[in-house]
């Protein structure tokens, strides 16, 4: 069966599923494989519980007339997504960056759906599987698509662009994330800029914060919608970010000066697509972060800033700088290791250890093998979460403002059960 024939089947319902626990009636089930599972094994079950068709790549599982045998399920999913993209006569906005991608995507979607029927990446499903699934979630009723793209090595963004074929794009920032996969900071810049490269070749448009000289340089020669702190002014971040756009004051539920750019991009995109100032304000003010991303939690006498979804040297530095400028007096910091830094890990952890201990915070806790190797002074240091948990140094923290930040693998949200 060729892609055109498969597309005719898919377009009967515009439903694609990859998990038998979430099968929707009438969908096409793609039997993807992973390190610890083989979707082909679940094909027959998918048909029984509601899928119209299943796409498989192992002949022994073709036990039903509605099982479609292909050479490679993943590649077929990607090709189908791109074929579908070519049928969609709509703007698609793609975004990438080292920090803030998911928050920015959620804000843009919140703003644009005030006027348009939108489809956006679910959660942070932004890889070689998530991007095609996002494209395939769009239907003839969709008016604007928003596609988040993640990457940890060169050529990944380029490949995702070849599937999604965006008309518009933005890069939240270039930071020290996934240094191991990109081969260093210059590799990060090169890899993320592949989005600009695609838009340059296809006469697309970029949204550019002109306060970021690197973005200006990397996006040279592309049609640009520009904005900066003069157009969308940062008023304060203590702790919530407040911005002013034209005559409208927007008071967000996002913590930290580092979230200013995420908000500013959403305002700029909304303004470009003719969303009213009132609707932009309402959308941003009603957005509340979840999933351990810059959440403000009151627990007992303590006010906790939980930012434990992910971390890299750039986001860690920004979080500490913002925390330092808060007016609260009794401030306590818990930091967990940053992952995927490769050969730069020792140096970058030492820089963060030096930075956090240079501030006059009431207490500093550093957790993880990398941080424990820094030998930071004026800090409580633990090689693992378990060793920290068995200590008593955190048991008497009261009436404090607390920052919790670390890579996803550290799962520092577990601290909430201890504090």
N, C-alpha and C positions, 0 to 999 in steps of 0.2 A: 504494500500500500504506500503510495506517495504522499507527500505533505498536503497537496491539494485535496486528496480524498480524505485524509485525516482531518483536515480543517473543516470539511463539510460535516463530519461527525461532531467535532467539537462545537461548531457554531449552532448546533441544534439547541444547546443549553448554555454555552459559554461557561461551563463548570469543569474545573480540573482539580483532582485531589491526588495526594501522594501518601496519605495516612489513613488506613482503614478504620481508625478510631474516630475519624471525622468525615466519613463519606457522606456526600450530599446526593440526594436522589437525582439520577439522570446525569451524573458526572462521568468524565473520562478519568479512570485511575491510571496513573503512570507508576509502574513498578520500579522505583529507583532502588539502587543498591548503596550500601554504606559499609563501613568497616565491620560492623557487627550485625548486619541484617541484609536480607535479599528480598526486595519487594515482590519478586516473581512468586515467591511462596505464598503471598497473600492475595494473588490475583483472583482466584476462585471465590474467596471470601468476599472480596470487594464487589463482585457481581451479585452475590447472594444478598448483600445488605444495601444494594441500591444503585451501584454504578451501572451505567448503560454499556460501557466498554472498558476494557483494560488493555494497556499497552505494555507488552512484555518483550524480553530479549533472550529468553531461553525456551527453546522449542518444546521441551517436555512439559511446560506449563500451559501449552495451548490446548486446553481441554474443553474449550467452549467456542462457539462460532463468533462470539463477540470479543474474543481475545485477539488482539492485533500484534503480530510478531514483527519486530523491527530489529535492526542490527545492534542499536544502542539506545536504550530508553532515555538517558539523560540528553544525548545529542538530539534525539527526536523532539524532546520537550523544548529545547533551546531553538531548534529550527521552526517548530510550530509557533513559538512565541514571536519570533522575528517575522514569520509569514503574517501573523495576526497584526503585528505592529504596522505592516505595510498597508493593511486594510483600514486602519484607524486614521481618519483625517482630523487629528486633534493635536493640540500642543502637549508635548511631554517634557516635563522638567526633571532633569537628573541632577543629583547632588552627591558630592563626596567630600572628603576632608579627614583630617586626623582626629578632630574632636567636634562634638555637637551635631553630627549628621542626623541622628534619630530625632533629637529635640527639634532641630530646624525643620525637618520633614514634617513632623507633627504640627508645628506652628503654621507652616505654609498651607498644609491641608486644612487646618482649622479656619484659616482666613479665606481660602479660595472656595471652600464649600458653602460659604455664606451666599454665594451667587451661582456657583456652578455645581454640576454633578461630577464629583471627583473620585478617583481611585488612587490609593497610595500604598506604598510598601507596608505590609503588616509587620509591626514590631521592628526588629532589625534584620529581617530576612533579606539581606542585601548582597548575597553572593551569586555564584553561577547557577544556583537553583532558585533562590529567592527572586532574582530579577525576572527570569522568564515567568515565574508564577505570578508576579505582580502584573506583568504585561497581559497575561492570560486572564487576569481578574477583571480586565477592562471589557466593557460591552459596547454595543452601538449607542447606548444611552450615555456613556461616559463622555464628558466634555473636556476634562483636563486630567492628565495622568502625572503622578509624582513618584519618581523612582529613586530610591536611595541605593547608592553603590558603595560597597566596602571592598577593600583590597589589602593584601599583605605582601604583594610582590609585583614586580614590573609586568606590564602587559595585561594585567587583570582588568583594569578599568577600560582599557581599549577593547577587550573582548566583550565586556558588559555593554559598552556603547554600541557594538556591532549588533547586539540583540535588541536593545531598547530604541536605538536611533533617536535620541532626544533632539528636540528643537532648541531647548533652553537648558542652561546649566549653571551651576555655582559650586564653588569650593569653599567650605566653611573656613578652613585654614590649613596651613602646612605645619605640622608639628612632629615631634620626635616619637612617633608611634610605629610599631612593627619594624623597628630598625633592623632586626635580624633578617626578615624576609626581603626588605628593600635594599639591604646592604649599606645602610647609613642614611643620614638626613638628606643628602643630595638625591638619593634614590627615591625617598618619599616625595620630594618635589617633582621629580621626573614622572613617577608613577601616578600621582594624583593629577598632574597636568595632562595626562592622556585624555581626560574629559575635554579640556580646552582644545587639544589637538583634533579631536573628532569634530567639535563645533566649528573650528577654523576651516576644516576641509568641507564641511557641509553647509557653510554660511549660516550657522546658528547664532544664537544670542546668549550672552553671559550676564549674570548679575554680579557686579563688582563693588566691593567696599574699597573706595579709593584711599582710605586711610592705611591700607595694606599695600605697601610698595611692591612686595613680591607678587601679589595677585595682579597688579597692573602690568608688571614685567611679563609674567607667564601668559597673560591673556592678550598680549599685543596682536593687533591685526584682526580681532574679532569684534563684531558689533556688540556693544555693551550698554547695559542699563546701569548707571552709576549711582552710588549713594555714599554717604559718609556721616560722620558725627555732627556735621553742620545741618544736614537734611533731616536726620533722625537722631536727635540729641539724647545722649545719656544724661539723665538728671541725677540719679543716685542708685546705689546698690547697697542698701543697709537694712536688712539683708536682701530684700527683694528688689529686682531691677525695675526702675521707672524710666520711661523714655517719653520724649515729646516729639510728635510728628505734626507739622503745621500748627494748628491751634488745638490739637488734641493731646491730652496727657494720658499715657497708658501705664497702668500700674499692674505689673505682671505678678505671677506666683512663682517666678523663677529666681533662684538665689545666685548671686555672684556676678561681678562685673563681666566675667567671661561669657555670660549668657547674653550680653548686649548685642553681639554680632548676630546671634541666632534670631533674636527678636527683630533686629534691624533688617535682616534679609527678608523675613516674613512680611514686614511692613512694605518694603520695596517691591516685592513680588505682588502683593495685594494691590498696591497703588498702580502698578503697571497694568494689571488685569482689571482695573476699574472697580475695585472693591471700595465702598465708601469708608470714610474715616471712622464713622460710628461702628460699622461692622468690623473693621480691622481692630478697633479698640475692644469691642465685645469678645471677639474670637480669642485674642491674646490674653485678655484678663480672665477668661473662663478656662484657659488651658492650665491644668494642674499636672505636674510631672509625677510619674509613677516608676515602678521597677528600679528603685534605688538610685534614681537620677536626681540629684540636687533636691531631695525631699527635706522638708522641715518638719521635724517630729518633736512633740512635747512629751517627755516621759518623766514623770515625777517633777522634780525641781529643775531638771535639765532640758535645755533646748538643743536638739541634735540636728546637724546638717548631715544627712546621709547621702554620700556621693560614691557609693561602692560598686557601681555597675562596671566601671572600667577606669584605668589609669595609665598614663604615660608621662614622661618628664614634662611635656608642655602643659598638659592639663593639671598635673600635680602642682607645678609652679604657679599656675593661674589661680588654683583653688587656695593655695597658701597665701598668696599676695592679697587676694580678696578677703580671706579670713582675718588677716592681720589688720586690715583697715576698718573692720567692724568696731563699733563703739563699745561693745560689751567688755567687761573687765576680766572676768574669770573664764579664760579660754583654754580649752584642752583639745589636743590633736591626737588622733589615732591614724597612722599611715601603714598600709600594707604594701608588700613588694609589687613592683611593676614588671610585667612579663614581656617576653618577645623582644628584648633589647640586645640580644646577642653579645658581641664583644664589648658593647658600650655599657652593659649592665652595671659593672662595678663603678665606673666613672659617674654614670647618671644617678645611681643611688647615693653615692657620696655627695654629689651636688645638692640633692634634695635634703639629705641629712644635715648638711651644713646650713642650708637655707632655713629649714624649720627650726633649728636650734639657735639661729641668729635672732629670731623674733623672741619677744618677751612673753611667750605663752606660759600659762600656769603649769601645765604638764604636757609632755610629749611622749607618745608611745610609738615605737617602731617595731613592726611585726613582720617576720619572714627571714629566710636565709640570706637574701641579698642585703637587707637593711642591717641584719645582725653582724655582717662583715664590715660595716662602716666604722664601727667603734665610736659612734657619735657620743659626744659628751652632753651632759644636761638632758638626757633622755632615758626612758626605760626601754630596754631592748630585749626582744624575745625572738628566738629562732623559728618558732612556730606558733600558730594560734593556740595549740594545746598547752604549750608552756606558759603562754600569756594567761590563759584561762585558769591555770593552777596558781597563779600569783595572787597577791592581795593588794597590789598597788593601785588598782582601779576601784576598789570597794568603797572608798570614801569620797567619791566625786559628787558634789551637790551644788546646786545653784550655778551651774556652769553652762557655757555655750560650747558645744562639742562638734568638731569636724571629724568625720569618718570617711577616709578615701583609700582605695586600693584597687588592684586589678580584679577582674571577675573571679579568677581562680582562687583568690584569697577569701572570698565570701565574707567580707567584714560586716555584713548586715547581721551576722551572728552576735555581734557586740550588743545588739539591742536587747538580747535576752539576759545580758550580764549587767548592764548599766542601770 
